[in-house]
């Protein structure tokens, strides 16, 4: 059996002071304790981490949100990761944030007295420097990995398919160590990597499962303050790539998409429609690796129908944890491993609610 662990949205060691009591904002320590124990007791080949690899401290000053990078906490989070397994990590939108203008400073280092230099990409720079001393972790823009003889895993950068991707250009240039003139340029670069890998590993038509791993969901369901928001559509420019992948590989293959960004565990079926093509993707959102959770979704199934895409949510949990993905023969299976605490003599899953503003896009 081949297997790997997947999660994202994790490195948050910030605290809050409520009624004189100091509490962690997220659940990182508990997730890492569980993760380290789990990989020591189970057969696991590697870990995939789907971005948002650090969360700065947030403060609101005159109704404006400020973010403070605390390098010591950033390092401490990375140090909690298992050291016995390869860890393949990709970027999330929070890893790509930086001050773009000197007159609109939103990011600071250690205190509000020390603004981050413009376009310095301090979060990403700190992360890449830390990883240099952690040989089991690789930070990837793109990665192809075969599991067994029939399952291809492609870790991709989904941030480049968002509407606001142009804001990340300074950090992409630093990460890839070359000048990037436009998001279209970096989209073409990844497009070539995707299809080179598919052609390389599917020479004999042996691929039975394709697992794509990105940061943002293709779509998903989100509630805020008990109200259902429009279906997520944060990476609209990714859907044509998915259809091209489908045209290349056909419908005899099982398609899976693993991601994070939404701070919940959510399982669902995405169906993309274009002319006479219908691509079905089993999607697992696992933004549960340690940061604050989003609002819980009522325990009912949702189905959303659009012109070019349908989504059926099958399961959702506002719980911290990670996904264990297993290959047995030609069949993939996925199990969400939550953080279970002993409370009052009964096992209960600790849940946290989290309110988060999110830009929504028209669902098509």
Secondary structure, DSSP 8 states (H G I E B T S, - for coil): -EEEEEE-S-----EEEETTEEEESS-HHHHHHHHHHHHHHS---EEEE-S-----EEEEETTEEEEEE-HHHHHHHHHTS-SSSEEEEE--GGGG-----TTS--EEESSTTSB--TT--HHHHHHHHHHTT-TTEEEES-EEEEETTTEEEEE---GGGSTTGGGGHHHHHHHHTS----HHHHHHHHHHHHHHHHHHHTTTS---EEEEE-SS-SS---EETTEE-----S-GGGHHHHHHHHHHH-SSSEEEEEE-SSSSEEEEEEEEEETTEEEEEEEEEE--SSS-------SS-EEEE-SSEEEEEEEEE---EEEEEEEETTEEEEEEEE-EEEETTEEEE---------------
